[in-house]
Amino acid sequence: MAASLPNAGRLPVTADRSPVSLTPPPGGYAEWLAELKNRIHAAQQRAALAVNRELVLLYWHIGRDILQRQAREGWGAKVIERLAHDLRTAFPDMKGFSPRNLKYMRAFAQAWPEPEFVQGVLAQLPWYHQLTLLDKLKTHEERRWYAAKAIEHTWSRNVLAIQIELDARGRSGQAVTNFEQRLPKPDSDLARESLKDPYRLDFLGLTEEAQEREVEDALIKHVTRFLLELGAGFAFVGRQVPLEVGGEDFFIDLLFYHLKLRRYVVIELKAGKFRPEQVGQLGFYLTAVDAQLKSEHDAPTIGLLLCKSRNKVVAEYALRDSSQPMGIAEYQLVASLPETLQTGLPSIEQIEQELAGAIDEPKDDPERG
């Protein structure tokens, strides 16, 4: 008699066609499953954050101990080589104890001597972010600003490096605006900080002679990179957005919505020097957007004139009597960074992949040194 097979008379069990998957779920099961998945993802995220926090604090304490021992005992640099060897021997399966990384721990503790700030703020950032802050910035004030922004906007390490290279801190809040006079606190401060001057559009690859439509076309082609330059909170709504007023058609160059400010942002491109009469045109668009697009839950629309050049005094005079909140800033089409620095920046394609979550952490692991 032939031996019977273990699964004889049963449905074949495969990844896609298991007996369980062929059985209709009970009522409410799909919602419950979705809730469980969300809980699991949230727990995984909390666990990862907890592990990162403990790792950063451990590295800070090791770095502080190295500093104190070297100062108190007079130990030289060779103690780090010895410590790296002994720690790797004691913890062969644990990465992070190379001489290079131990030196980073020492520099980390030296740069951030306040344990409260490390525990309360810096422990929220991964170790690779800490290395970027140490390597690319020199002053305590700069590091604090970029650390806070990286946490606030959940920047990846690559995006953090880009923001540093492009001097986001130096340009933030530098546009000429009338927000302080036209918006209540704290909206006026938030709106002012959301605008820069100048906006660096050299990633478009255009010459200084580019016309408005060429700039606009290039911005839409690389809208992901443009959103990175605009800053956190901006969501793209459309280009050449049509508005009908009194039976006539008008078109907005670029329309965005700012998620934190809860308001539309109209951006008009001007491929020449700022002229005062352009404020009236932008004000007309703000009025039309408020009348036709703004909901009762949205705050009044703000505008940004993005010009190839502008005279700051003329811009201030032009905005002084305007009743609508708007700003005026310059854009740069040609890179002002040194060529050696430009080559170290990611390409447009890399940036767009990074923002889509397709790029892993850089491979310059300090453990290899």
C-alpha positions as a Markdown table, in Angstrom:
| # | Residue | x | y | z |
|---|---|---|---|---|
| 1 | Met | 0.0 | 0.0 | 0.0 |
| 2 | Ala | 1.4 | 3.4 | -1.0 |
| 3 | Ala | 2.1 | 5.7 | 1.9 |
| 4 | Ser | -0.3 | 8.6 | 2.1 |
| 5 | Leu | 1.1 | 12.1 | 1.8 |
| 6 | Pro | 0.9 | 14.4 | 4.8 |
| 7 | Asn | -1.2 | 17.0 | 3.0 |
| 8 | Ala | -3.4 | 14.6 | 1.1 |
| 9 | Gly | -6.9 | 15.9 | 0.7 |
| 10 | Arg | -5.9 | 19.4 | 1.9 |
| 11 | Leu | -5.5 | 22.7 | 0.1 |
| 12 | Pro | -1.9 | 23.4 | -0.9 |
| 13 | Val | -0.4 | 26.0 | 1.4 |
| 14 | Thr | 1.4 | 28.8 | -0.4 |
| 15 | Ala | 2.4 | 32.3 | 0.3 |
| 16 | Asp | -0.5 | 33.7 | -1.7 |
| 17 | Arg | -3.2 | 30.9 | -1.4 |
| 18 | Ser | -3.3 | 29.6 | 2.2 |
| 19 | Pro | -6.5 | 28.1 | 3.6 |
| 20 | Val | -6.7 | 31.1 | 6.0 |
| 21 | Ser | -6.5 | 33.6 | 3.2 |
| 22 | Leu | -9.4 | 32.0 | 1.3 |
| 23 | Thr | -11.7 | 32.2 | 4.3 |
| 24 | Pro | -13.6 | 35.5 | 4.5 |
| 25 | Pro | -12.7 | 37.5 | 7.6 |
| 26 | Pro | -15.3 | 38.3 | 10.2 |
| 27 | Gly | -16.9 | 41.7 | 10.4 |
| 28 | Gly | -14.6 | 44.4 | 11.7 |
| 29 | Tyr | -11.5 | 42.3 | 11.2 |
| 30 | Ala | -9.9 | 44.5 | 8.5 |
| 31 | Glu | -10.2 | 47.6 | 10.8 |
| 32 | Trp | -8.8 | 45.7 | 13.7 |
| 33 | Leu | -5.8 | 44.4 | 11.6 |
| 34 | Ala | -5.1 | 47.9 | 10.4 |
| 35 | Glu | -5.1 | 49.2 | 14.0 |
| 36 | Leu | -2.7 | 46.4 | 15.1 |
| 37 | Lys | -0.3 | 47.2 | 12.3 |
| 38 | Asn | -0.3 | 50.9 | 13.3 |
| 39 | Arg | 0.4 | 49.8 | 16.9 |
| 40 | Ile | 3.3 | 47.6 | 15.8 |
| 41 | His | 4.8 | 50.3 | 13.6 |
| 42 | Ala | 4.5 | 52.8 | 16.4 |
| 43 | Ala | 6.2 | 50.4 | 18.8 |
| 44 | Gln | 9.0 | 49.7 | 16.4 |
| 45 | Gln | 9.6 | 53.4 | 16.0 |
| 46 | Arg | 9.6 | 54.0 | 19.7 |
| 47 | Ala | 12.0 | 51.1 | 20.2 |
| 48 | Ala | 14.3 | 52.5 | 17.5 |
| 49 | Leu | 14.2 | 55.9 | 19.1 |
| 50 | Ala | 15.0 | 54.4 | 22.5 |
| 51 | Val | 17.9 | 52.5 | 21.2 |
| 52 | Asn | 19.3 | 55.6 | 19.4 |
| 53 | Arg | 18.9 | 57.7 | 22.5 |
| 54 | Glu | 20.8 | 55.2 | 24.7 |
| 55 | Leu | 23.5 | 54.8 | 22.1 |
| 56 | Val | 24.0 | 58.6 | 21.8 |
| 57 | Leu | 24.1 | 59.0 | 25.5 |
| 58 | Leu | 26.6 | 56.1 | 25.8 |
| 59 | Tyr | 28.9 | 57.7 | 23.3 |
| 60 | Trp | 28.7 | 61.1 | 25.0 |
| 61 | His | 29.6 | 59.5 | 28.4 |
| 62 | Ile | 32.5 | 57.6 | 26.9 |
| 63 | Gly | 33.7 | 60.8 | 25.2 |
| 64 | Arg | 33.4 | 62.7 | 28.4 |
| 65 | Asp | 35.3 | 60.0 | 30.3 |
| 66 | Ile | 38.1 | 60.1 | 27.8 |
| 67 | Leu | 38.3 | 63.9 | 28.1 |
| 68 | Gln | 38.4 | 63.8 | 31.9 |
| 69 | Arg | 40.9 | 61.0 | 32.1 |
| 70 | Gln | 43.2 | 62.6 | 29.6 |
| 71 | Ala | 43.0 | 66.0 | 31.5 |
| 72 | Arg | 43.3 | 64.4 | 35.0 |
| 73 | Glu | 45.8 | 61.6 | 34.3 |
| 74 | Gly | 47.7 | 63.2 | 31.5 |
| 75 | Trp | 47.1 | 60.3 | 29.2 |
| 76 | Gly | 48.2 | 60.8 | 25.6 |
| 77 | Ala | 46.5 | 60.0 | 22.3 |
| 78 | Lys | 47.7 | 56.4 | 22.3 |
| 79 | Val | 45.2 | 55.6 | 25.1 |
| 80 | Ile | 42.4 | 55.8 | 22.5 |
| 81 | Glu | 44.1 | 53.1 | 20.4 |
| 82 | Arg | 44.4 | 50.9 | 23.5 |
| 83 | Leu | 40.8 | 51.5 | 24.5 |
| 84 | Ala | 39.6 | 50.7 | 21.0 |
| 85 | His | 41.4 | 47.4 | 21.1 |
| 86 | Asp | 40.2 | 46.4 | 24.5 |
| 87 | Leu | 36.6 | 47.4 | 23.9 |
| 88 | Arg | 36.5 | 45.5 | 20.6 |
| 89 | Thr | 37.9 | 42.4 | 22.3 |
| 90 | Ala | 35.3 | 42.7 | 25.1 |
| 91 | Phe | 32.4 | 43.3 | 22.7 |
| 92 | Pro | 33.4 | 41.6 | 19.4 |
| 93 | Asp | 29.8 | 41.7 | 18.0 |
| 94 | Met | 29.3 | 45.4 | 18.7 |
| 95 | Lys | 30.3 | 48.1 | 16.2 |
| 96 | Gly | 31.3 | 51.6 | 17.1 |
| 97 | Phe | 34.5 | 51.2 | 19.0 |
| 98 | Ser | 37.1 | 52.0 | 16.4 |
| 99 | Pro | 39.8 | 54.6 | 17.2 |
| 100 | Arg | 38.2 | 57.0 | 14.8 |
| 101 | Asn | 34.7 | 56.7 | 16.4 |
| 102 | Leu | 36.2 | 57.0 | 19.9 |
| 103 | Lys | 37.8 | 60.3 | 18.8 |
| 104 | Tyr | 34.4 | 61.4 | 17.5 |
| 105 | Met | 32.9 | 60.6 | 20.9 |
| 106 | Arg | 35.6 | 62.8 | 22.6 |
| 107 | Ala | 34.8 | 65.6 | 20.1 |
| 108 | Phe | 31.1 | 65.1 | 20.7 |
| 109 | Ala | 31.4 | 65.5 | 24.5 |
| 110 | Gln | 33.8 | 68.5 | 24.0 |
| 111 | Ala | 31.3 | 70.2 | 21.7 |
| 112 | Trp | 28.3 | 69.6 | 23.9 |
| 113 | Pro | 29.4 | 69.9 | 27.6 |
| 114 | Glu | 25.9 | 70.3 | 28.9 |
| 115 | Pro | 24.4 | 66.9 | 29.8 |
| 116 | Glu | 20.9 | 68.3 | 30.0 |
| 117 | Phe | 21.0 | 69.5 | 26.4 |
| 118 | Val | 22.4 | 66.2 | 25.2 |
| 119 | Gln | 19.7 | 64.2 | 27.0 |
| 120 | Gly | 16.8 | 66.5 | 26.2 |
| 121 | Val | 17.6 | 67.5 | 22.6 |
| 122 | Leu | 20.6 | 65.8 | 20.9 |
| 123 | Ala | 19.6 | 62.3 | 21.9 |
| 124 | Gln | 16.8 | 62.6 | 19.4 |
| 125 | Leu | 19.2 | 62.7 | 16.5 |
| 126 | Pro | 21.0 | 59.6 | 15.2 |
| 127 | Trp | 24.8 | 59.3 | 15.6 |
| 128 | Tyr | 25.4 | 60.0 | 11.9 |
| 129 | His | 23.6 | 63.4 | 12.3 |
| 130 | Gln | 25.9 | 64.2 | 15.2 |
| 131 | Leu | 29.0 | 63.5 | 13.0 |
| 132 | Thr | 27.6 | 65.9 | 10.3 |
| 133 | Leu | 27.1 | 68.6 | 12.9 |
| 134 | Leu | 30.7 | 68.1 | 14.2 |
| 135 | Asp | 32.3 | 67.9 | 10.8 |
| 136 | Lys | 30.5 | 70.7 | 8.9 |
| 137 | Leu | 30.0 | 73.4 | 11.6 |
| 138 | Lys | 32.4 | 75.3 | 13.8 |
| 139 | Thr | 30.4 | 77.3 | 16.3 |
| 140 | His | 28.2 | 76.2 | 19.1 |
| 141 | Glu | 25.3 | 78.5 | 17.9 |
| 142 | Glu | 25.3 | 77.0 | 14.4 |
| 143 | Arg | 25.2 | 73.5 | 15.7 |
| 144 | Arg | 22.4 | 74.2 | 18.1 |
| 145 | Trp | 20.3 | 75.9 | 15.3 |
| 146 | Tyr | 20.8 | 73.0 | 12.8 |
| 147 | Ala | 20.3 | 70.4 | 15.5 |
| 148 | Ala | 16.9 | 72.0 | 16.4 |
| 149 | Lys | 15.8 | 72.3 | 12.8 |
| 150 | Ala | 16.8 | 68.7 | 12.0 |
| 151 | Ile | 14.6 | 67.5 | 14.9 |
| 152 | Glu | 11.8 | 69.8 | 14.0 |
| 153 | His | 11.7 | 68.9 | 10.3 |
| 154 | Thr | 12.9 | 65.3 | 10.7 |
| 155 | Trp | 15.8 | 65.9 | 8.2 |
| 156 | Ser | 17.7 | 62.9 | 7.0 |
| 157 | Arg | 21.5 | 63.1 | 7.3 |
| 158 | Asn | 21.8 | 64.0 | 3.6 |
| 159 | Val | 19.2 | 66.7 | 3.8 |
| 160 | Leu | 20.9 | 68.1 | 6.9 |
| 161 | Ala | 24.2 | 68.2 | 5.1 |
| 162 | Ile | 22.6 | 70.0 | 2.1 |
| 163 | Gln | 21.0 | 72.6 | 4.4 |
| 164 | Ile | 24.3 | 73.3 | 6.0 |
| 165 | Glu | 26.2 | 73.6 | 2.7 |
| 166 | Leu | 23.6 | 76.0 | 1.4 |
| 167 | Asp | 23.6 | 78.2 | 4.5 |
| 168 | Ala | 20.0 | 77.7 | 5.5 |
| 169 | Arg | 20.6 | 79.4 | 8.8 |
| 170 | Gly | 22.2 | 82.5 | 7.2 |
| 171 | Arg | 19.4 | 82.9 | 4.7 |
| 172 | Ser | 16.4 | 82.0 | 6.9 |
| 173 | Gly | 14.1 | 85.0 | 7.6 |
| 174 | Gln | 16.2 | 87.4 | 5.5 |
| 175 | Ala | 13.5 | 88.3 | 2.9 |
| 176 | Val | 12.1 | 91.8 | 3.0 |
| 177 | Thr | 8.5 | 91.4 | 4.3 |
| 178 | Asn | 5.7 | 93.4 | 6.0 |
| 179 | Phe | 4.7 | 90.4 | 8.1 |
| 180 | Glu | 5.4 | 92.1 | 11.4 |
| 181 | Gln | 2.9 | 94.9 | 10.5 |
| 182 | Arg | 0.3 | 92.7 | 8.7 |
| 183 | Leu | 0.2 | 89.4 | 10.7 |
| 184 | Pro | -0.5 | 88.8 | 14.4 |
| 185 | Lys | 2.1 | 87.1 | 16.7 |
| 186 | Pro | 3.3 | 84.4 | 16.5 |
| 187 | Asp | 2.1 | 84.0 | 12.8 |
| 188 | Ser | 4.3 | 86.9 | 11.8 |
| 189 | Asp | 7.5 | 85.3 | 13.2 |
| 190 | Leu | 6.6 | 81.9 | 11.7 |
| 191 | Ala | 5.9 | 83.4 | 8.3 |
| 192 | Arg | 9.1 | 85.5 | 8.3 |
| 193 | Glu | 11.2 | 82.4 | 9.2 |
| 194 | Ser | 9.5 | 80.5 | 6.4 |
| 195 | Leu | 11.0 | 82.8 | 3.7 |
| 196 | Lys | 14.7 | 83.1 | 2.7 |
| 197 | Asp | 16.9 | 85.5 | 0.8 |
| 198 | Pro | 18.4 | 84.7 | -1.5 |
| 199 | Tyr | 16.9 | 81.5 | -2.9 |
| 200 | Arg | 19.5 | 79.3 | -4.5 |
| 201 | Leu | 18.2 | 77.8 | -7.8 |
| 202 | Asp | 21.6 | 76.9 | -9.3 |
| 203 | Phe | 20.4 | 73.2 | -9.3 |
| 204 | Leu | 18.2 | 74.1 | -12.3 |
| 205 | Gly | 21.3 | 74.4 | -14.5 |
| 206 | Leu | 20.1 | 77.7 | -16.1 |
| 207 | Thr | 22.1 | 80.7 | -17.1 |
| 208 | Glu | 21.6 | 84.2 | -15.8 |
| 209 | Glu | 19.8 | 85.1 | -19.0 |
| 210 | Ala | 16.9 | 82.6 | -18.3 |
| 211 | Gln | 13.4 | 84.1 | -18.7 |
| 212 | Glu | 10.6 | 83.7 | -16.3 |
| 213 | Arg | 8.9 | 80.8 | -18.1 |
| 214 | Glu | 12.2 | 78.9 | -18.4 |
| 215 | Val | 12.8 | 79.2 | -14.7 |
| 216 | Glu | 9.2 | 78.2 | -14.0 |
| 217 | Asp | 9.5 | 75.1 | -16.2 |
| 218 | Ala | 12.7 | 74.1 | -14.6 |
| 219 | Leu | 11.3 | 74.5 | -11.1 |
| 220 | Ile | 8.4 | 72.2 | -11.9 |
| 221 | Lys | 10.7 | 69.6 | -13.5 |
| 222 | His | 12.7 | 69.6 | -10.2 |
| 223 | Val | 9.8 | 70.4 | -7.8 |
| 224 | Thr | 11.1 | 68.0 | -5.2 |
| 225 | Arg | 14.4 | 69.9 | -5.0 |
| 226 | Phe | 12.6 | 73.2 | -5.1 |
| 227 | Leu | 10.5 | 72.2 | -2.1 |
| 228 | Leu | 13.7 | 71.4 | -0.3 |
| 229 | Glu | 15.0 | 74.9 | -1.0 |
| 230 | Leu | 11.7 | 76.5 | 0.1 |
| 231 | Gly | 11.9 | 74.7 | 3.4 |
| 232 | Ala | 9.7 | 72.5 | 5.6 |
| 233 | Gly | 5.9 | 72.9 | 5.4 |
| 234 | Phe | 5.5 | 73.9 | 1.8 |
| 235 | Ala | 3.2 | 71.7 | -0.4 |
| 236 | Phe | 2.9 | 72.2 | -4.1 |
| 237 | Val | -0.6 | 73.1 | -5.4 |
| 238 | Gly | 0.0 | 74.0 | -9.0 |
| 239 | Arg | 1.6 | 76.2 | -11.7 |
| 240 | Gln | -0.2 | 78.8 | -13.9 |
| 241 | Val | -3.2 | 78.4 | -11.6 |
| 242 | Pro | -6.2 | 80.0 | -13.4 |
| 243 | Leu | -8.3 | 82.6 | -11.7 |
| 244 | Glu | -11.4 | 84.2 | -13.3 |
| 245 | Val | -12.2 | 87.7 | -12.1 |
| 246 | Gly | -14.9 | 89.8 | -13.7 |
| 247 | Gly | -15.0 | 87.6 | -16.7 |
| 248 | Glu | -11.2 | 87.9 | -17.3 |
| 249 | Asp | -8.6 | 85.1 | -16.9 |
| 250 | Phe | -5.5 | 85.5 | -14.8 |
| 251 | Phe | -2.8 | 83.0 | -14.0 |
| 252 | Ile | -0.6 | 82.6 | -10.9 |
| 253 | Asp | 2.9 | 81.5 | -11.6 |
| 254 | Leu | 3.2 | 79.1 | -8.6 |
| 255 | Leu | 0.8 | 78.3 | -5.8 |
| 256 | Phe | 1.8 | 76.5 | -2.6 |
| 257 | Tyr | 0.1 | 75.7 | 0.6 |
| 258 | His | 2.0 | 76.0 | 3.9 |
| 259 | Leu | 0.9 | 73.2 | 6.3 |
| 260 | Lys | 2.2 | 74.8 | 9.4 |
| 261 | Leu | 0.9 | 78.3 | 8.6 |
| 262 | Arg | -2.3 | 76.9 | 7.3 |
| 263 | Arg | -2.5 | 79.3 | 4.4 |
| 264 | Tyr | -1.9 | 79.5 | 0.7 |
| 265 | Val | 1.4 | 81.0 | -0.6 |
| 266 | Val | 1.5 | 82.7 | -4.0 |
| 267 | Ile | 4.9 | 82.9 | -5.6 |
| 268 | Glu | 5.4 | 85.2 | -8.6 |
| 269 | Leu | 8.7 | 84.9 | -10.6 |
| 270 | Lys | 10.3 | 88.1 | -12.0 |
| 271 | Ala | 13.3 | 87.5 | -14.3 |
| 272 | Gly | 14.5 | 91.1 | -13.8 |
| 273 | Lys | 15.0 | 93.7 | -11.1 |
| 274 | Phe | 12.1 | 94.3 | -8.6 |
| 275 | Arg | 9.8 | 97.1 | -9.5 |
| 276 | Pro | 7.3 | 98.6 | -7.0 |
| 277 | Glu | 4.3 | 98.2 | -9.3 |
| 278 | Gln | 4.7 | 94.4 | -9.0 |
| 279 | Val | 3.5 | 94.6 | -5.4 |
| 280 | Gly | 0.0 | 95.7 | -6.7 |
| 281 | Gln | -0.1 | 92.7 | -9.1 |
| 282 | Leu | 0.8 | 90.2 | -6.3 |
| 283 | Gly | -1.7 | 91.9 | -4.0 |
| 284 | Phe | -4.4 | 91.4 | -6.6 |
| 285 | Tyr | -3.6 | 87.6 | -6.8 |
| 286 | Leu | -3.7 | 87.4 | -3.0 |
| 287 | Thr | -7.2 | 88.9 | -2.9 |
| 288 | Ala | -8.4 | 86.5 | -5.7 |
| 289 | Val | -7.0 | 83.4 | -3.9 |
| 290 | Asp | -8.6 | 84.5 | -0.6 |
| 291 | Ala | -12.0 | 85.0 | -2.4 |
| 292 | Gln | -11.9 | 81.9 | -4.6 |
| 293 | Leu | -9.7 | 79.2 | -3.0 |
| 294 | Lys | -9.3 | 80.0 | 0.7 |
| 295 | Ser | -11.6 | 78.1 | 3.0 |
| 296 | Glu | -13.0 | 79.3 | 6.3 |
| 297 | His | -10.3 | 77.2 | 8.1 |
| 298 | Asp | -7.4 | 78.8 | 6.2 |
| 299 | Ala | -5.5 | 81.9 | 7.3 |
| 300 | Pro | -5.2 | 84.8 | 4.8 |
| 301 | Thr | -2.9 | 84.1 | 1.8 |
| 302 | Ile | 0.7 | 85.5 | 1.8 |
| 303 | Gly | 2.7 | 86.3 | -1.3 |
| 304 | Leu | 6.4 | 86.1 | -2.3 |
| 305 | Leu | 7.9 | 88.0 | -5.2 |
| 306 | Leu | 11.0 | 86.1 | -6.3 |
| 307 | Cys | 13.1 | 88.5 | -8.4 |
| 308 | Lys | 16.5 | 88.2 | -10.1 |
| 309 | Ser | 17.6 | 91.3 | -8.1 |
| 310 | Arg | 16.1 | 93.8 | -5.8 |
| 311 | Asn | 17.0 | 97.0 | -4.0 |
| 312 | Lys | 16.3 | 96.5 | -0.3 |
| 313 | Val | 15.3 | 100.1 | 0.4 |
| 314 | Val | 13.0 | 100.2 | -2.6 |
| 315 | Ala | 11.4 | 96.9 | -1.5 |
| 316 | Glu | 10.8 | 98.1 | 2.0 |
| 317 | Tyr | 9.2 | 101.3 | 0.7 |
| 318 | Ala | 7.0 | 99.3 | -1.7 |
| 319 | Leu | 5.7 | 97.0 | 1.1 |
| 320 | Arg | 5.2 | 99.7 | 3.7 |
| 321 | Asp | 1.7 | 100.8 | 2.7 |
| 322 | Ser | 0.6 | 97.4 | 1.4 |
| 323 | Ser | -2.3 | 96.0 | 3.4 |
| 324 | Gln | -1.6 | 92.4 | 2.4 |
| 325 | Pro | 1.2 | 90.1 | 3.9 |
| 326 | Met | 4.0 | 89.6 | 1.4 |
| 327 | Gly | 7.7 | 89.3 | 1.0 |
| 328 | Ile | 10.3 | 90.1 | -1.6 |
| 329 | Ala | 13.5 | 88.0 | -2.2 |
| 330 | Glu | 16.1 | 87.4 | -4.8 |
| 331 | Tyr | 17.0 | 84.1 | -6.5 |
| 332 | Gln | 20.3 | 83.0 | -7.8 |
| 333 | Leu | 20.7 | 80.8 | -10.9 |
| 334 | Val | 24.4 | 80.5 | -10.8 |
| 335 | Ala | 26.1 | 78.7 | -7.9 |
| 336 | Ser | 28.0 | 81.0 | -5.5 |
| 337 | Leu | 29.6 | 78.0 | -3.8 |
| 338 | Pro | 33.3 | 77.1 | -4.5 |
| 339 | Glu | 33.6 | 74.4 | -7.1 |
| 340 | Thr | 35.3 | 72.1 | -4.7 |
| 341 | Leu | 32.3 | 72.3 | -2.4 |
| 342 | Gln | 29.8 | 71.9 | -5.2 |
| 343 | Thr | 31.3 | 68.5 | -6.2 |
| 344 | Gly | 30.6 | 67.3 | -2.7 |
| 345 | Leu | 26.9 | 67.9 | -2.9 |
| 346 | Pro | 24.4 | 65.2 | -4.0 |
| 347 | Ser | 23.0 | 65.4 | -7.5 |
| 348 | Ile | 19.4 | 66.4 | -8.1 |
| 349 | Glu | 18.5 | 62.7 | -8.7 |
| 350 | Gln | 20.1 | 61.7 | -5.4 |
| 351 | Ile | 18.3 | 64.4 | -3.6 |
| 352 | Glu | 14.9 | 63.5 | -5.1 |
| 353 | Gln | 15.6 | 59.8 | -4.2 |
| 354 | Glu | 16.6 | 60.8 | -0.7 |
| 355 | Leu | 13.4 | 62.7 | -0.1 |
| 356 | Ala | 11.5 | 59.7 | -1.4 |
| 357 | Gly | 13.3 | 57.5 | 1.1 |
| 358 | Ala | 15.3 | 55.6 | -1.5 |
| 359 | Ile | 18.8 | 56.3 | -0.2 |
| 360 | Asp | 20.4 | 54.7 | 2.8 |
| 361 | Glu | 22.8 | 56.4 | 5.2 |
| 362 | Pro | 26.1 | 57.3 | 3.6 |
| 363 | Lys | 28.8 | 54.7 | 3.6 |
| 364 | Asp | 31.5 | 56.8 | 5.4 |
| 365 | Asp | 31.2 | 54.7 | 8.5 |
| 366 | Pro | 33.5 | 56.0 | 11.3 |
| 367 | Glu | 33.9 | 52.4 | 12.4 |
| 368 | Arg | 36.1 | 51.8 | 9.4 |
| 369 | Gly | 38.8 | 54.3 | 10.5 |
